[in-house]
Amino acid sequence: MKVSNSRALFDRARKSIPGGVNSPVRAFRGVGGDPLFIERGQGSKIYDADGNAFIDYVLSWGPLILGHAHRATLDALKVAMEKGLSFGAPTQGETELVELIRQMVPSMEMVRLVNSGTEATMSAIRVARGFTGRDKIIKFTGCYHGHADYLLVKAGSGATTLGAPDSPGVPASFAAHTLLCQYNNLAEVQAQIDEHPGEIAAVILEPVAGNMGVIPPKGSFLKDLRALCDREGILLIFDEVMTGFRVAKGGAQELFHIQPDLTTLGKVIGGGMPVGAYGGRQDIMARVSPSGDIYQAGTLSGNPMAVAAGLVTLGELNKPGFYEEQSKKVNWLCSEMRDALEKKGVPYHMSNIGTMFGFYFINQPVHSYEDALKCDAALYGKFFRAMLAHGVYLAPSAFEAAFMSQAHSEEDLENTAQAFRASLEEVI
């Protein structure tokens, strides 16, 4: 596979961009080698600077659920672009998009549009703190909620403790208000509540973890967490930036029949354009400025380009049978992958839910970040590079989800299954 153009572009980028990339995971540090520079995408495929074509299961890290360069989305963007890129003033489209979100995610009784998932989560936490009058929050190790200072925190070894900053530049005083628990471990949540009575404003989590692979909630974890938050006056925030409109039309909360107090959404509501949203109970959201006293603002929030793409995307997702068809494709592909792994005798753990799927090279079940860290990441790196050579683009990390799109064809799935088998033969 020719990579000389990508390599030259990477060398050039490193002279003026930290690490040569504008987001760390793009650097291929977790899988070895240099990143590919992508020139264009069409349908289920991306094409790099050397002309290599790949069946894409990253899909801009999830939001391109209709595939690359979706025709109706592009047409809507052209119409919006000719009217103006941004106004910093209300538009009818903003209200229409929010109305669609409310229809599809009924727990979001009121919604505020923002520019990214990071903005959505930091705003939702600010609202939770303002509404409850409490400072502390609980998050779960391995759940990523954007790069706000107080969310860049991971657990210490073993026991649940006060967090330590996960990056230089994050004051320890910020991290001190973030309490860490193990995903799928309700006892640790209870222990933190017992240690900090009346101090915890919110519990935030990915209801299906997608930033440490794909890890569904175990048993009654979400139901018990909801009951615990109700009993203690703690707000429950579902970060559905990844799972929203991915695992079901109404997100994980529809799938598991759990209603959070606040929900955050990401770029899928803009067809991949920069956008996000947070919302929830009306009495909570009524506290957001200018209705209330909790300030949050953004000049580009609800910009007409993202709104135009979002209206097309959510309109497509609302059509009958959309999720059944995509889930059918995921189920088939995962079945083929499981069959190949078992025939080869490779230890693995695999999960799929809705349009998301993922696997680990590991000899035990995975229910938490601590479990996921035991996987063979080095083997995944070799496998990733083998799949690239066979024309399949997976996430350049052993701890990320894969995604299906409407654009993936039966031929794409069959070619992916063949590439999966061939890659296993080459690296095992």
Residue pairs with C-beta under 8 A, 6 or more apart in sequence:
1 50
1 52
1 388
1 389
2 50
2 51
2 52
3 34
3 36
3 48
3 50
3 52
4 50
5 37
5 48
5 49
5 50
6 34
6 35
6 36
6 37
6 48
6 49
6 50
7 34
9 37
9 49
10 20
10 34
10 35
10 37
11 20
13 20
13 21
14 20
19 27
20 27
20 35
21 27
21 35
25 395
25 396
25 397
25 400
26 35
26 396
27 35
28 34
28 35
28 396
30 377
30 381
30 396
30 397
30 398
30 399
31 380
31 381
31 384
31 385
31 396
31 397
31 398
32 381
32 385
33 385
35 396
36 48
36 49
36 52
36 388
37 48
37 49
38 46
38 47
38 48
38 49
39 47
39 48
39 49
40 46
40 47
40 68
40 69
41 47
41 56
41 64
41 67
41 68
41 69
42 68
42 69
43 67
43 68
43 69
43 407
44 55
44 56
44 67
44 68
44 405
44 407
44 408
44 409
44 412
45 53
45 54
45 55
45 56
45 68
46 53
46 54
46 56
46 68
46 393
47 53
47 54
48 54
52 391
53 391
54 388
54 391
54 392
54 393
55 391
55 392
55 393
55 408
55 412
55 415
55 416
56 68
56 393
57 392
57 393
57 394
57 395
57 402
57 403
57 404
57 416
58 393
58 394
58 395
58 400
58 402
58 403
59 65
59 67
59 68
59 403
59 405
60 267
60 272
61 395
61 400
62 210
62 242
62 246
62 266
62 267
62 268
62 356
62 401
62 403
63 266
63 267
63 268
63 270
63 271
63 272
64 70
64 271
64 272
64 403
64 405
65 245
65 246
65 268
65 313
65 317
65 326
65 355
65 403
65 405
65 406
66 73
66 271
66 312
66 313
66 316
66 405
66 406
66 407
67 405
67 406
67 407
67 408
68 407
70 271
70 312
70 313
70 407
72 312
72 316
73 271
73 309
73 312
73 313
76 308
76 309
76 311
76 312
77 273
77 305
77 308
77 309
79 308
80 93
80 304
80 305
80 307
80 308
81 305
83 304
84 304
85 303
85 304
85 305
86 299
86 300
86 303
86 304
86 305
87 304
88 299
88 300
91 302
91 304
91 307
93 302
93 304
93 307
93 308
93 311
94 113
94 302
94 307
96 307
96 311
97 113
97 269
97 302
97 307
97 310
97 311
97 314
98 111
98 113
98 277
100 310
100 311
100 314
100 315
100 318
101 108
101 111
101 265
101 269
101 277
101 279
101 314
102 108
102 109
102 111
102 279
104 245
104 249
104 250
104 314
104 317
104 318
105 240
105 244
105 250
105 251
105 253
105 254
105 263
105 265
105 279
106 250
107 253
107 259
107 260
107 263
107 280
107 281
108 263
108 277
108 279
108 280
109 279
109 280
109 281
109 282
109 285
110 279
110 280
110 281
110 282
110 285
110 286
110 288
111 277
111 278
111 279
111 285
112 123
112 277
112 278
112 279
112 285
112 288
112 296
112 301
113 275
113 276
113 277
113 301
113 302
113 307
114 120
114 123
114 275
114 276
114 277
114 278
114 296
114 298
114 301
115 274
115 275
115 276
115 298
115 300
115 301
115 303
116 146
116 266
116 267
116 274
116 275
116 276
117 145
117 146
117 239
117 241
117 264
117 265
117 266
117 267
117 276
118 145
118 146
118 147
118 148
118 276
119 146
119 276
119 298
120 146
120 241
120 264
120 265
120 266
120 276
120 277
120 278
121 145
121 146
121 148
121 151
121 204
121 237
121 239
121 241
121 264
121 278
122 146
122 148
122 151
123 278
123 296
124 202
124 204
124 237
124 262
124 263
124 264
124 278
124 280
125 137
125 148
125 150
125 151
125 201
125 202
125 204
125 237
126 294
126 296
127 262
127 278
127 284
127 285
127 287
127 288
127 294
127 296
128 137
128 201
128 202
128 235
128 237
128 261
128 262
128 284
129 135
129 137
129 201
129 202
130 287
130 293
130 294
131 201
131 235
131 284
131 287
131 294
132 201
132 202
132 233
132 234
132 235
133 201
134 198
134 199
134 200
134 201
135 177
135 199
135 201
136 177
136 178
136 179
136 196
136 199
136 200
136 201
137 150
137 177
137 178
137 179
137 200
137 201
137 202
137 203
137 204
138 178
138 179
138 180
138 181
138 189
138 192
138 200
138 202
138 203
138 204
138 234
139 145
139 151
139 153
139 178
139 179
139 180
139 181
139 203
139 204
139 205
140 180
140 181
140 182
140 183
140 205
140 206
140 209
140 369
141 154
141 155
141 180
141 181
141 182
141 183
141 368
141 369
141 370
142 183
142 209
142 211
142 212
142 215
142 368
142 369
142 370
142 372
142 399
143 183
143 204
143 205
143 206
143 209
143 211
143 212
143 239
143 369
144 206
144 211
145 151
145 204
145 206
145 239
145 241
145 264
146 241
149 165
149 169
149 170
149 171
149 174
149 175
150 170
150 174
150 175
150 177
150 178
151 178
152 165
152 166
152 167
152 170
152 175
153 163
153 164
153 165
153 166
153 170
153 175
153 178
153 180
154 163
154 164
154 166
154 180
155 161
155 163
155 180
155 181
155 182
156 164
156 180
160 179
160 180
160 181
160 182
160 188
160 191
160 192
161 180
162 175
162 176
162 178
162 179
162 180
163 175
163 176
163 178
163 179
163 180
164 172
164 175
165 171
165 172
165 174
165 175
179 192
179 196
179 200
181 188
181 189
181 192
182 188
182 368
182 369
182 370
183 205
183 209
183 212
183 215
183 367
183 368
183 369
184 215
184 217
184 218
184 221
184 367
184 368
185 368
186 221
186 224
186 225
186 228
189 203
189 225
189 228
190 228
192 200
193 200
193 228
193 232
193 234
200 232
200 234
201 234
201 235
202 234
202 235
202 236
202 237
202 261
202 262
203 225
203 229
203 234
203 235
203 236
203 237
204 237
204 239
205 225
205 237
205 238
205 239
206 238
206 239
206 240
206 241
206 242
206 243
207 217
207 222
207 238
207 239
207 240
207 243
207 251
207 252
207 253
207 256
207 258
207 260
208 214
208 215
208 216
208 217
208 242
208 243
208 247
208 252
208 353
208 356
209 215
209 216
209 369
210 242
210 243
210 356
210 358
210 400
210 401
211 242
211 399
211 400
211 401
212 369
212 372
212 399
213 351
213 358
213 359
213 360
213 366
213 372
213 398
213 399
213 400
213 401
214 351
214 352
214 353
214 356
214 357
214 358
214 401
214 402
215 351
215 366
215 367
215 368
215 372
216 351
216 353
217 256
218 367
222 256
222 258
223 256
223 258
225 236
226 236
226 258
226 259
226 260
228 234
229 235
229 236
229 261
235 261
235 262
235 284
236 260
236 261
236 262
237 260
237 261
237 262
237 263
237 264
238 251
238 252
238 253
238 258
238 260
238 262
238 263
238 264
239 264
240 251
240 252
240 253
240 263
240 264
240 265
241 264
241 265
241 266
241 267
241 276
242 266
242 356
242 401
243 251
243 252
243 354
243 356
244 251
244 252
244 263
244 265
244 266
244 268
244 269
245 251
245 265
245 268
245 269
245 314
245 317
246 268
246 354
246 355
246 356
246 403
247 255
247 353
247 354
247 355
247 356
248 254
248 255
248 323
248 354
249 317
249 318
249 322
249 323
251 263
251 265
252 258
253 259
253 260
253 263
255 353
255 354
260 280
261 280
261 281
261 284
262 278
262 279
262 280
262 281
262 284
263 278
263 279
263 280
264 276
264 277
264 278
265 276
265 277
265 278
266 275
266 276
267 273
267 274
267 275
267 276
268 313
269 275
269 276
269 277
269 310
269 313
269 314
270 306
270 307
270 309
270 310
270 313
271 306
271 309
271 310
271 312
271 313
272 309
273 305
273 306
273 309
273 310
274 300
274 303
274 306
275 302
275 303
275 306
275 307
275 310
279 285
285 291
286 292
287 293
287 294
288 294
288 296
289 295
289 296
289 297
316 322
316 406
317 323
322 406
323 354
323 355
325 406
326 354
326 355
326 404
326 405
326 406
327 354
327 355
329 404
329 408
329 413
330 352
330 354
330 355
330 356
330 357
330 404
331 352
332 413
333 357
333 404
333 413
333 416
333 417
334 350
334 352
334 357
336 413
336 417
336 420
337 350
337 359
337 417
337 420
338 348
338 350
340 417
340 420
340 421
340 424
341 348
341 350
341 359
341 424
344 424
344 425
344 428
346 361
346 424
346 428
347 361
347 362
347 363
348 359
348 360
348 361
348 362
349 359
349 360
349 362
349 364
349 365
349 366
349 375
350 357
350 358
350 359
350 360
351 357
351 358
351 359
351 366
352 358
355 403
355 404
355 405
356 401
356 402
356 403
356 404
357 401
357 402
357 403
357 404
358 400
358 401
358 402
360 366
360 372
360 375
360 376
360 380
360 398
361 375
361 376
361 379
361 380
361 383
361 398
362 371
362 372
362 374
362 375
362 376
364 371
364 374
365 371
366 372
366 375
372 399
375 398
376 398
377 398
377 399
379 427
380 398
381 398
382 427
383 423
383 424
383 427
384 394
384 396
386 422
386 423
386 426
386 427
387 393
387 394
387 419
387 420
387 423
389 423
390 418
390 419
390 422
390 423
391 415
391 419
392 415
392 416
392 419
392 420
394 402
395 401
395 402
